[in-house]
Amino acid sequence: MNKKVYFITGGGTGGHIYPAVAVADGLLDKNPESVIYYVGNPNNLEASIVKDKKYKFLGVNSSGMPRKACLTLIIWCVQMFFGWLKCYFYLLKYKPDAVFGTGGYVSAPVLLAAVTMRVPFVMHDCDANPGLVTRILSPFAKSISVAFDVECKKLKNKNCFVNGNPIRKEFSSLDKSTARRQIGLSDKMTICIMGGSQGARNINNSAVKILKDLSLKDYQIIFQTGKRNYNDVIYDLEKCYSEFRNDKNIIVRPYFDNMAEVLSSSDIAVSRAGSLSISELCACGIAAIFVPYPYAAADHQRKNAKYMADNGAGLYIEDEDLSAQNLAELIYSLTADNQKLCSIQANAKKLAVYDGVDRIIEQIENACKH
């Protein structure tokens, strides 16, 4: 098999990074002789995630586009120009056979450079409502991969494939009992509460007030607070449940590096509605209570959550309506009704796509041939 060179790009949030990493890993698994360059912002999460991988990191400074005409927009345009110029020289120097991008502002400079140099590229978009970068650049892509079928009609590319989100293989290979044992839990009802890698204040505030009651009912709770909010959560927990550190039913961490272990352990989850989180929850067959982030670009989290609720694959509550009482009621509505719980879990499992990485790799390989 001929050695291929690929540029992979996507960053800023886990929803853009982890699908890109899953595809990069898949390319290397299929052909270990491949050379992977990951293009991202050196100041973002992608830089720390990629440093332990078998690919080379190429830095480019980028940021989200301001939504209003102002001095900041002018500065952003200058930054984008220099980002494009840097990526242009990266492409000249390393000569990739194809570029794969997961959308978002981090991927914009290298994808624009690929358009300029006529380097074939494939894009993947995670959300029910495609992002701005995907919408603008999709006509130039060799093909598009999307997570939801409703996206195809919003994109100007006839080669649009519904692949779900590319997820890491451990999400489909780890059984519940093993996962619980590895994380130090017993084999009983387990609830995961998380707000993404950055946390979610309303979810955290509501969860803190009900952790003790959940534990007293002998439910296990895995609580990811987000790195920014961890100290505040611990402070609040000390006030309302000072014994939580000695409670074997409760695990509180700012962030879990191995989310496959966490989600494979869980029966119920309280989560934001980012597309990657949804894909991972579906892969693990979890009944999720979605609390969409109200300020997400193009309101995509609310659309994602509504899609899941409409398919009987999750419950849905607005961030502004969330309270400790409402959250407890939603959780108990699932734990008290096994038929309802199993139905939501089964519907979530039906929406899971396990071969998204393989499908996208096929698209990338096809792009190299033309």
C-alpha beads as a LAMMPS data file, in Angstrom:
LAMMPS data file: protein, C-alpha beads

370 atoms
369 bonds

1 atom types
1 bond types

-500.0 500.0 xlo xhi
-500.0 500.0 ylo yhi
-500.0 500.0 zlo zhi

Masses

1 110.0

Atoms # bond

1 1 1 0.000 0.000 0.000
2 1 1 1.435 3.375 -1.027
3 1 1 2.355 5.772 1.745
4 1 1 -0.153 8.604 1.918
5 1 1 0.124 12.019 3.543
6 1 1 -2.984 13.470 5.186
7 1 1 -3.813 16.759 6.855
8 1 1 -6.430 16.451 9.606
9 1 1 -7.955 19.592 11.086
10 1 1 -10.559 20.464 13.687
11 1 1 -10.394 22.052 17.100
12 1 1 -11.657 24.367 19.792
13 1 1 -14.079 21.899 21.380
14 1 1 -14.188 18.148 21.877
15 1 1 -17.023 17.946 19.341
16 1 1 -14.620 18.983 16.591
17 1 1 -11.439 17.388 17.951
18 1 1 -12.448 13.827 18.850
19 1 1 -14.093 12.991 15.492
20 1 1 -10.956 14.276 13.746
21 1 1 -8.750 12.193 16.057
22 1 1 -10.932 9.101 15.489
23 1 1 -10.479 9.437 11.722
24 1 1 -6.725 10.109 12.038
25 1 1 -6.352 6.994 14.213
26 1 1 -8.431 5.007 11.727
27 1 1 -6.211 6.060 8.833
28 1 1 -3.121 4.937 10.736
29 1 1 -4.745 1.647 11.753
30 1 1 -5.551 0.904 8.136
31 1 1 -2.140 1.959 6.832
32 1 1 0.587 2.430 9.479
33 1 1 2.848 3.890 6.772
34 1 1 0.557 6.915 6.446
35 1 1 1.872 10.285 7.582
36 1 1 -0.628 12.393 9.506
37 1 1 -0.284 16.121 10.156
38 1 1 -2.829 17.582 12.569
39 1 1 -3.443 21.282 11.936
40 1 1 -4.856 23.157 14.907
41 1 1 -4.533 26.078 17.278
42 1 1 -1.528 25.521 19.593
43 1 1 -3.395 27.295 22.399
44 1 1 -6.473 25.076 22.221
45 1 1 -7.475 21.678 23.591
46 1 1 -6.463 19.902 20.382
47 1 1 -2.778 20.618 21.015
48 1 1 -2.801 18.777 24.355
49 1 1 -4.859 15.855 23.004
50 1 1 -2.718 15.340 19.905
51 1 1 0.674 15.548 21.654
52 1 1 0.480 11.877 22.689
53 1 1 -0.573 10.697 19.236
54 1 1 1.514 9.355 16.370
55 1 1 1.017 12.414 14.222
56 1 1 2.780 15.724 13.846
57 1 1 1.102 18.911 15.031
58 1 1 1.140 22.016 12.840
59 1 1 0.071 25.169 14.624
60 1 1 -2.057 27.950 13.180
61 1 1 -3.685 30.738 15.185
62 1 1 -7.406 31.068 14.610
63 1 1 -10.517 32.195 16.441
64 1 1 -14.273 32.332 15.988
65 1 1 -15.641 35.016 13.666
66 1 1 -17.229 38.004 15.449
67 1 1 -20.904 38.254 14.543
68 1 1 -20.964 42.072 14.389
69 1 1 -19.124 44.524 12.149
70 1 1 -16.525 46.138 14.405
71 1 1 -12.779 46.526 14.911
72 1 1 -12.647 42.964 16.226
73 1 1 -13.978 41.713 12.880
74 1 1 -11.182 43.548 11.024
75 1 1 -8.588 41.999 13.351
76 1 1 -10.184 38.586 12.781
77 1 1 -9.970 39.011 8.990
78 1 1 -6.258 39.862 9.266
79 1 1 -5.703 36.823 11.513
80 1 1 -7.580 34.602 9.060
81 1 1 -5.474 35.897 6.155
82 1 1 -2.217 35.082 7.949
83 1 1 -3.657 31.716 9.011
84 1 1 -4.518 30.957 5.377
85 1 1 -1.027 32.051 4.285
86 1 1 0.633 29.800 6.872
87 1 1 -1.492 26.818 5.828
88 1 1 -0.724 27.564 2.163
89 1 1 2.975 27.064 2.929
90 1 1 2.209 23.954 5.007
91 1 1 0.500 22.469 1.958
92 1 1 3.406 23.449 -0.292
93 1 1 5.931 21.919 2.090
94 1 1 4.240 18.639 3.043
95 1 1 2.132 17.994 -0.093
96 1 1 -0.804 16.076 1.454
97 1 1 -2.785 13.711 -0.733
98 1 1 -5.995 14.895 0.964
99 1 1 -7.274 17.073 3.794
100 1 1 -9.994 16.104 6.256
101 1 1 -11.723 18.766 8.367
102 1 1 -14.470 18.659 10.966
103 1 1 -15.617 22.233 10.475
104 1 1 -15.398 25.118 12.921
105 1 1 -13.115 28.131 12.847
106 1 1 -9.936 26.113 13.516
107 1 1 -10.320 24.178 10.272
108 1 1 -11.147 27.240 8.138
109 1 1 -7.579 28.422 7.260
110 1 1 -6.321 25.028 6.073
111 1 1 -9.508 24.218 4.159
112 1 1 -9.370 27.632 2.447
113 1 1 -5.734 26.954 1.552
114 1 1 -6.788 23.562 0.149
115 1 1 -9.366 25.304 -2.053
116 1 1 -6.703 27.756 -3.258
117 1 1 -4.212 24.989 -4.097
118 1 1 -6.807 22.524 -5.384
119 1 1 -5.874 19.896 -2.820
120 1 1 -8.812 17.474 -2.449
121 1 1 -10.597 17.646 0.872
122 1 1 -13.442 15.958 2.702
123 1 1 -15.496 17.609 5.436
124 1 1 -17.527 16.210 8.307
125 1 1 -20.211 18.175 10.138
126 1 1 -21.443 16.992 13.511
127 1 1 -24.684 18.869 14.041
128 1 1 -28.280 18.800 12.847
129 1 1 -27.687 22.351 11.594
130 1 1 -24.410 22.584 9.615
131 1 1 -21.874 25.149 10.790
132 1 1 -20.886 28.283 8.876
133 1 1 -17.538 26.913 7.662
134 1 1 -19.202 23.743 6.360
135 1 1 -21.943 25.692 4.578
136 1 1 -19.480 28.046 2.874
137 1 1 -16.860 25.482 1.835
138 1 1 -19.052 22.432 1.102
139 1 1 -19.386 23.225 -2.660
140 1 1 -15.592 22.882 -3.019
141 1 1 -15.259 19.589 -1.121
142 1 1 -14.858 16.255 -2.896
143 1 1 -17.512 14.920 -0.554
144 1 1 -19.260 15.724 2.710
145 1 1 -19.936 13.494 5.705
146 1 1 -22.780 14.428 8.047
147 1 1 -24.127 13.066 11.303
148 1 1 -27.826 13.714 10.587
149 1 1 -29.801 13.123 7.396
150 1 1 -31.490 16.548 7.700
151 1 1 -28.134 18.225 6.941
152 1 1 -27.789 17.084 3.341
153 1 1 -30.498 19.360 1.979
154 1 1 -28.775 22.353 3.606
155 1 1 -25.438 21.776 1.848
156 1 1 -24.515 22.450 -1.775
157 1 1 -22.689 19.225 -2.534
158 1 1 -24.176 16.245 -4.354
159 1 1 -21.722 13.864 -2.650
160 1 1 -23.200 14.063 0.833
161 1 1 -23.132 10.926 2.989
162 1 1 -24.923 10.292 6.288
163 1 1 -22.336 8.533 8.446
164 1 1 -23.216 9.486 11.988
165 1 1 -20.286 10.838 13.956
166 1 1 -16.932 9.076 13.885
167 1 1 -16.428 7.727 17.398
168 1 1 -13.493 5.957 18.981
169 1 1 -13.824 2.180 18.867
170 1 1 -13.685 1.758 22.666
171 1 1 -17.222 3.189 22.894
172 1 1 -18.575 0.058 21.232
173 1 1 -16.217 -2.516 22.709
174 1 1 -16.388 -1.963 26.489
175 1 1 -19.125 -3.822 28.412
176 1 1 -20.880 -2.217 31.390
177 1 1 -19.606 -4.514 34.145
178 1 1 -15.986 -4.216 33.017
179 1 1 -16.246 -0.447 32.693
180 1 1 -17.707 -0.114 36.196
181 1 1 -15.006 -2.295 37.653
182 1 1 -12.287 -0.253 35.958
183 1 1 -13.664 3.006 37.273
184 1 1 -14.149 1.617 40.803
185 1 1 -17.947 1.282 40.901
186 1 1 -20.382 -1.484 41.799
187 1 1 -22.763 -3.160 39.380
188 1 1 -25.907 -1.066 39.996
189 1 1 -27.847 1.913 38.636
190 1 1 -25.347 4.568 37.554
191 1 1 -26.033 8.167 36.575
192 1 1 -23.536 10.334 34.711
193 1 1 -23.842 14.120 35.047
194 1 1 -21.724 16.177 32.668
195 1 1 -21.679 19.469 30.830
196 1 1 -18.944 18.764 28.314
197 1 1 -15.214 19.381 28.731
198 1 1 -15.852 22.946 29.893
199 1 1 -18.707 22.114 32.257
200 1 1 -22.147 23.726 32.520
201 1 1 -23.009 25.983 35.430
202 1 1 -26.766 25.347 35.562
203 1 1 -26.307 21.585 35.376
204 1 1 -23.634 21.734 38.080
205 1 1 -25.695 23.922 40.403
206 1 1 -28.747 21.685 40.125
207 1 1 -26.760 18.454 40.461
208 1 1 -24.953 19.559 43.630
209 1 1 -28.270 19.888 45.448
210 1 1 -29.482 16.377 44.644
211 1 1 -26.301 14.263 44.881
212 1 1 -26.938 13.295 48.499
213 1 1 -30.515 12.214 47.817
214 1 1 -29.448 10.197 44.759
215 1 1 -26.791 8.422 46.803
216 1 1 -29.215 7.682 49.631
217 1 1 -31.398 5.896 47.073
218 1 1 -28.273 3.808 46.364
219 1 1 -27.643 5.177 42.886
220 1 1 -24.070 5.725 41.760
221 1 1 -23.196 9.157 40.360
222 1 1 -20.315 10.074 38.081
223 1 1 -20.091 13.871 38.053
224 1 1 -17.890 15.699 35.540
225 1 1 -17.896 19.361 36.573
226 1 1 -15.662 20.874 33.886
227 1 1 -12.217 22.215 34.731
228 1 1 -13.332 25.820 35.137
229 1 1 -16.127 24.974 37.578
230 1 1 -14.553 22.242 39.686
231 1 1 -13.494 24.376 42.663
232 1 1 -16.898 26.078 42.852
233 1 1 -18.668 22.706 42.794
234 1 1 -16.453 21.310 45.552
235 1 1 -17.063 24.427 47.648
236 1 1 -20.842 24.080 47.233
237 1 1 -20.738 20.348 47.953
238 1 1 -18.794 20.939 51.162
239 1 1 -21.630 23.196 52.331
240 1 1 -24.585 20.945 51.482
241 1 1 -23.057 17.463 51.760
242 1 1 -19.706 17.541 53.539
243 1 1 -19.505 13.719 53.664
244 1 1 -19.444 13.357 49.871
245 1 1 -15.692 12.586 49.799
246 1 1 -16.317 9.381 51.769
247 1 1 -19.392 8.384 49.782
248 1 1 -18.513 5.386 47.593
249 1 1 -21.518 6.086 45.379
250 1 1 -20.142 9.445 44.197
251 1 1 -17.206 10.224 41.904
252 1 1 -16.552 13.922 41.235
253 1 1 -13.859 14.988 38.765
254 1 1 -13.185 18.127 36.735
255 1 1 -12.695 16.033 33.620
256 1 1 -12.410 12.365 32.636
257 1 1 -9.771 11.475 30.067
258 1 1 -11.485 8.149 29.368
259 1 1 -15.109 9.015 28.619
260 1 1 -15.633 5.569 27.086
261 1 1 -15.186 4.100 30.573
262 1 1 -17.549 6.663 32.116
263 1 1 -20.355 6.325 29.576
264 1 1 -20.063 2.547 29.301
265 1 1 -20.620 2.452 33.077
266 1 1 -23.790 4.574 32.954
267 1 1 -27.508 3.876 32.592
268 1 1 -28.698 7.494 32.626
269 1 1 -26.893 10.710 31.706
270 1 1 -27.543 14.408 32.163
271 1 1 -25.767 16.145 29.317
272 1 1 -25.497 19.079 26.981
273 1 1 -26.592 18.285 23.430
274 1 1 -23.407 18.530 21.425
275 1 1 -23.503 16.125 18.523
276 1 1 -20.449 14.112 19.530
277 1 1 -21.788 13.635 23.058
278 1 1 -25.058 12.421 21.549
279 1 1 -23.236 9.933 19.307
280 1 1 -21.252 8.560 22.241
281 1 1 -24.383 8.330 24.417
282 1 1 -26.179 6.434 21.642
283 1 1 -23.238 4.073 21.143
284 1 1 -23.408 3.187 24.854
285 1 1 -27.222 2.871 24.858
286 1 1 -27.787 5.518 27.549
287 1 1 -31.080 7.215 28.409
288 1 1 -30.065 10.872 28.361
289 1 1 -31.648 13.998 29.770
290 1 1 -30.535 16.746 27.404
291 1 1 -30.023 20.325 28.584
292 1 1 -28.930 22.158 25.398
293 1 1 -26.523 25.060 25.709
294 1 1 -28.759 28.051 24.853
295 1 1 -26.031 30.132 23.201
296 1 1 -24.652 27.488 20.823
297 1 1 -23.952 28.702 17.284
298 1 1 -27.069 28.593 15.091
299 1 1 -28.915 27.084 18.075
300 1 1 -27.589 23.683 17.001
301 1 1 -27.739 22.051 20.448
302 1 1 -31.448 22.709 20.802
303 1 1 -32.015 21.212 17.343
304 1 1 -29.900 18.185 18.255
305 1 1 -31.842 17.668 21.497
306 1 1 -35.182 18.044 19.732
307 1 1 -34.133 15.451 17.154
308 1 1 -33.365 12.965 19.943
309 1 1 -36.585 13.669 21.836
310 1 1 -38.659 13.366 18.643
311 1 1 -37.122 9.907 18.103
312 1 1 -37.910 8.779 21.653
313 1 1 -34.179 8.579 22.338
314 1 1 -33.915 11.071 25.183
315 1 1 -35.638 13.609 27.412
316 1 1 -35.221 17.337 26.921
317 1 1 -35.366 20.381 29.216
318 1 1 -34.349 23.963 28.507
319 1 1 -31.396 25.375 30.426
320 1 1 -33.536 28.205 31.796
321 1 1 -36.099 25.715 33.149
322 1 1 -33.529 23.526 34.879
323 1 1 -33.607 23.364 38.667
324 1 1 -32.644 20.809 41.292
325 1 1 -36.297 19.810 41.658
326 1 1 -36.907 19.455 37.908
327 1 1 -33.698 17.508 37.416
328 1 1 -34.537 15.117 40.247
329 1 1 -38.038 14.574 38.837
330 1 1 -36.663 13.731 35.388
331 1 1 -34.114 11.296 36.798
332 1 1 -36.690 9.595 39.030
333 1 1 -39.145 9.369 36.120
334 1 1 -36.585 7.039 34.525
335 1 1 -35.426 5.098 37.561
336 1 1 -39.026 4.459 38.671
337 1 1 -40.229 3.277 35.255
338 1 1 -38.027 0.518 33.914
339 1 1 -40.090 0.164 30.740
340 1 1 -39.614 3.856 29.923
341 1 1 -35.899 3.659 30.742
342 1 1 -35.336 0.598 28.546
343 1 1 -37.368 2.097 25.693
344 1 1 -35.254 5.274 25.595
345 1 1 -32.047 3.257 25.864
346 1 1 -33.142 0.994 23.005
347 1 1 -34.137 3.961 20.805
348 1 1 -30.795 5.633 21.477
349 1 1 -28.997 2.427 20.543
350 1 1 -30.922 2.289 17.250
351 1 1 -29.504 5.703 16.310
352 1 1 -25.919 4.618 17.015
353 1 1 -23.553 4.365 14.057
354 1 1 -20.444 2.310 14.729
355 1 1 -18.730 2.363 11.341
356 1 1 -18.630 6.123 10.792
357 1 1 -14.821 6.156 10.813
358 1 1 -14.622 3.442 8.122
359 1 1 -17.140 5.248 5.938
360 1 1 -15.273 8.557 6.187
361 1 1 -11.929 6.893 5.458
362 1 1 -13.464 5.471 2.285
363 1 1 -14.507 9.009 1.280
364 1 1 -10.991 10.327 1.936
365 1 1 -9.414 7.514 -0.083
366 1 1 -11.813 8.187 -2.957
367 1 1 -10.892 11.873 -2.822
368 1 1 -7.222 10.950 -3.303
369 1 1 -8.050 9.052 -6.511
370 1 1 -9.614 12.004 -8.324

Bonds

1 1 1 2
2 1 2 3
3 1 3 4
4 1 4 5
5 1 5 6
6 1 6 7
7 1 7 8
8 1 8 9
9 1 9 10
10 1 10 11
11 1 11 12
12 1 12 13
13 1 13 14
14 1 14 15
15 1 15 16
16 1 16 17
17 1 17 18
18 1 18 19
19 1 19 20
20 1 20 21
21 1 21 22
22 1 22 23
23 1 23 24
24 1 24 25
25 1 25 26
26 1 26 27
27 1 27 28
28 1 28 29
29 1 29 30
30 1 30 31
31 1 31 32
32 1 32 33
33 1 33 34
34 1 34 35
35 1 35 36
36 1 36 37
37 1 37 38
38 1 38 39
39 1 39 40
40 1 40 41
41 1 41 42
42 1 42 43
43 1 43 44
44 1 44 45
45 1 45 46
46 1 46 47
47 1 47 48
48 1 48 49
49 1 49 50
50 1 50 51
51 1 51 52
52 1 52 53
53 1 53 54
54 1 54 55
55 1 55 56
56 1 56 57
57 1 57 58
58 1 58 59
59 1 59 60
60 1 60 61
61 1 61 62
62 1 62 63
63 1 63 64
64 1 64 65
65 1 65 66
66 1 66 67
67 1 67 68
68 1 68 69
69 1 69 70
70 1 70 71
71 1 71 72
72 1 72 73
73 1 73 74
74 1 74 75
75 1 75 76
76 1 76 77
77 1 77 78
78 1 78 79
79 1 79 80
80 1 80 81
81 1 81 82
82 1 82 83
83 1 83 84
84 1 84 85
85 1 85 86
86 1 86 87
87 1 87 88
88 1 88 89
89 1 89 90
90 1 90 91
91 1 91 92
92 1 92 93
93 1 93 94
94 1 94 95
95 1 95 96
96 1 96 97
97 1 97 98
98 1 98 99
99 1 99 100
100 1 100 101
101 1 101 102
102 1 102 103
103 1 103 104
104 1 104 105
105 1 105 106
106 1 106 107
107 1 107 108
108 1 108 109
109 1 109 110
110 1 110 111
111 1 111 112
112 1 112 113
113 1 113 114
114 1 114 115
115 1 115 116
116 1 116 117
117 1 117 118
118 1 118 119
119 1 119 120
120 1 120 121
121 1 121 122
122 1 122 123
123 1 123 124
124 1 124 125
125 1 125 126
126 1 126 127
127 1 127 128
128 1 128 129
129 1 129 130
130 1 130 131
131 1 131 132
132 1 132 133
133 1 133 134
134 1 134 135
135 1 135 136
136 1 136 137
137 1 137 138
138 1 138 139
139 1 139 140
140 1 140 141
141 1 141 142
142 1 142 143
143 1 143 144
144 1 144 145
145 1 145 146
146 1 146 147
147 1 147 148
148 1 148 149
149 1 149 150
150 1 150 151
151 1 151 152
152 1 152 153
153 1 153 154
154 1 154 155
155 1 155 156
156 1 156 157
157 1 157 158
158 1 158 159
159 1 159 160
160 1 160 161
161 1 161 162
162 1 162 163
163 1 163 164
164 1 164 165
165 1 165 166
166 1 166 167
167 1 167 168
168 1 168 169
169 1 169 170
170 1 170 171
171 1 171 172
172 1 172 173
173 1 173 174
174 1 174 175
175 1 175 176
176 1 176 177
177 1 177 178
178 1 178 179
179 1 179 180
180 1 180 181
181 1 181 182
182 1 182 183
183 1 183 184
184 1 184 185
185 1 185 186
186 1 186 187
187 1 187 188
188 1 188 189
189 1 189 190
190 1 190 191
191 1 191 192
192 1 192 193
193 1 193 194
194 1 194 195
195 1 195 196
196 1 196 197
197 1 197 198
198 1 198 199
199 1 199 200
200 1 200 201
201 1 201 202
202 1 202 203
203 1 203 204
204 1 204 205
205 1 205 206
206 1 206 207
207 1 207 208
208 1 208 209
209 1 209 210
210 1 210 211
211 1 211 212
212 1 212 213
213 1 213 214
214 1 214 215
215 1 215 216
216 1 216 217
217 1 217 218
218 1 218 219
219 1 219 220
220 1 220 221
221 1 221 222
222 1 222 223
223 1 223 224
224 1 224 225
225 1 225 226
226 1 226 227
227 1 227 228
228 1 228 229
229 1 229 230
230 1 230 231
231 1 231 232
232 1 232 233
233 1 233 234
234 1 234 235
235 1 235 236
236 1 236 237
237 1 237 238
238 1 238 239
239 1 239 240
240 1 240 241
241 1 241 242
242 1 242 243
243 1 243 244
244 1 244 245
245 1 245 246
246 1 246 247
247 1 247 248
248 1 248 249
249 1 249 250
250 1 250 251
251 1 251 252
252 1 252 253
253 1 253 254
254 1 254 255
255 1 255 256
256 1 256 257
257 1 257 258
258 1 258 259
259 1 259 260
260 1 260 261
261 1 261 262
262 1 262 263
263 1 263 264
264 1 264 265
265 1 265 266
266 1 266 267
267 1 267 268
268 1 268 269
269 1 269 270
270 1 270 271
271 1 271 272
272 1 272 273
273 1 273 274
274 1 274 275
275 1 275 276
276 1 276 277
277 1 277 278
278 1 278 279
279 1 279 280
280 1 280 281
281 1 281 282
282 1 282 283
283 1 283 284
284 1 284 285
285 1 285 286
286 1 286 287
287 1 287 288
288 1 288 289
289 1 289 290
290 1 290 291
291 1 291 292
292 1 292 293
293 1 293 294
294 1 294 295
295 1 295 296
296 1 296 297
297 1 297 298
298 1 298 299
299 1 299 300
300 1 300 301
301 1 301 302
302 1 302 303
303 1 303 304
304 1 304 305
305 1 305 306
306 1 306 307
307 1 307 308
308 1 308 309
309 1 309 310
310 1 310 311
311 1 311 312
312 1 312 313
313 1 313 314
314 1 314 315
315 1 315 316
316 1 316 317
317 1 317 318
318 1 318 319
319 1 319 320
320 1 320 321
321 1 321 322
322 1 322 323
323 1 323 324
324 1 324 325
325 1 325 326
326 1 326 327
327 1 327 328
328 1 328 329
329 1 329 330
330 1 330 331
331 1 331 332
332 1 332 333
333 1 333 334
334 1 334 335
335 1 335 336
336 1 336 337
337 1 337 338
338 1 338 339
339 1 339 340
340 1 340 341
341 1 341 342
342 1 342 343
343 1 343 344
344 1 344 345
345 1 345 346
346 1 346 347
347 1 347 348
348 1 348 349
349 1 349 350
350 1 350 351
351 1 351 352
352 1 352 353
353 1 353 354
354 1 354 355
355 1 355 356
356 1 356 357
357 1 357 358
358 1 358 359
359 1 359 360
360 1 360 361
361 1 361 362
362 1 362 363
363 1 363 364
364 1 364 365
365 1 365 366
366 1 366 367
367 1 367 368
368 1 368 369
369 1 369 370
